[in-house]
Amino acid sequence: MINVTKPFLPPQEEYDHYLQGIWSRKWLTNNGPLVNELELTLKNYFGVPHLFYVTNGTIALQLAIKALDLQGEVITTPFSFVATTSSIVWEGCTPVFVDIDPATYNIDPALIEAAITPQTTAILATHVFGNPCAAKEIGSIAAKHKLRVIYDAAHAFGTQYQGRSVLHQGDISTLSFHSTKLFHTIEGGALITHDAGLANKIAHMRNFGFHGPETFQGVGINGKNSEFHAAMGLCNLKYVQQILDRRHELTEVYHRMLKSLQVGKPFLHPNAGFNYAYYPVVFESEAVLLRMIDAMHGVYVYPRRYFYPSLEKLSYVRPGQEMQVSSDIASRVLCLPLYHELSVEEVKMICRAILRAERY
Ligand SMILES: *Cc1c(COP(=O)(O)O)cnc(C)c1O
């Protein structure tokens, strides 16, 4: 059976080595030495000034919205994982959708200004499938209208934009280190910012607001992650370049094998370094997509409909926001299996199943 993804695991001895340290220190959580080491290593890896390791990518989004004191309307993309929208609602704000660019599948910067109202406070955009948003355009719109910008960068570990990590964009970027992601810590996430004031706020907010053992700086929540999770991150980081290279190689095999297939693929920003986090293909119609899924199930391959449905269809958002491009792409898009352990032979087998189904 081949699923859309399979988590990477390091050699067990390498994890055991970290466990021995945890056992001897008996420091399991609360900003322990491995959490600190992971944060420092990730900061160096991305070249960013402030990075906070938290429990998951969803709490990272919620903390980002809270740290920026957002209220009212938040402009966002309908083509993302549900957490991008649900975090806005969870924090008491109203998501206002702006349709995606049919070429990149990211929020269309040309449509943002028309959606701005006096209630708008921020833009929350996703670098979907690891393809960077039009951050320059989004940044100028935000500056002109005094809006804050959050990037949901859950897919963008290793993505470059203008010669450096895409995590430099916006007021805050958030990452997810869930097991299904390119780099994972079992569960986990992070917030990245350039702003020292925001960094100070986030540091307090993720630890109940504690400022010293008996005093508090504002309201907080528990967003801390454990030494065990950080240990997995430290193990996996050693392999991240291999993981990126392997995905690149498998992506090229897909490209070669599926050259003749009539499918759409996201246009990759020419100024970007892509991380090959996903292999999305957009079929001619939903009927073709369903036929392809059937054909793949026939050979025990289980791709996923990332992302379906388009998020304006959620029951808890303002009704009547029609997102033509996003709902059209969402109805036809499929992510093919892509993970470190997947073999070239398996990719070829998947492609052959697709090509057969296309003909008959
Ligand atoms: C995975 C993901 C999240 C949520 O991250 P978790 O770590 O699972 O909470 C948020 N946004 C996007 C785009 C994701 O893919």
The ligand as an SDF file (V2000), in Angstrom:
LIG
                    3D

 15 15  0  0  0  0  0  0  0  0999 V2000
   -0.3780   21.0020    8.4730 C   0  0  0  0  0  0  0  0  0  0  0  0
   -0.8840   22.3760    8.2640 C   0  0  0  0  0  0  0  0  0  0  0  0
   -1.2900   23.1970    9.3390 C   0  0  0  0  0  0  0  0  0  0  0  0
   -1.4510   22.6810   10.7370 C   0  0  0  0  0  0  0  0  0  0  0  0
   -0.3270   22.2140   11.3270 O   0  0  0  0  0  0  0  0  0  0  0  0
   -0.4310   21.1930   12.5510 P   0  0  0  0  0  0  0  0  0  0  0  0
    0.9760   21.0710   12.9970 O   0  0  0  0  0  0  0  0  0  0  0  0
   -0.9850   19.9070   12.0280 O   0  0  0  0  0  0  0  0  0  0  0  0
   -1.3250   21.7980   13.5900 O   0  0  0  0  0  0  0  0  0  0  0  0
   -1.6380   24.5110    9.0800 C   0  0  0  0  0  0  0  0  0  0  0  0
   -1.6330   24.9960    7.8180 N   0  0  0  0  0  0  0  0  0  0  0  0
   -1.2870   24.2410    6.7660 C   0  0  0  0  0  0  0  0  0  0  0  0
   -1.2790   24.8610    5.4130 C   0  0  0  0  0  0  0  0  0  0  0  0
   -0.9410   22.8920    6.9450 C   0  0  0  0  0  0  0  0  0  0  0  0
   -0.6370   22.1410    5.8760 O   0  0  0  0  0  0  0  0  0  0  0  0
  1  2  1  0
  2  3  1  0
  2 14  2  0
  3  4  1  0
  3 10  2  0
  4  5  1  0
  5  6  1  0
  6  7  2  0
  6  8  1  0
  6  9  1  0
 10 11  1  0
 11 12  2  0
 12 13  1  0
 12 14  1  0
 14 15  1  0
M  END
$$$$
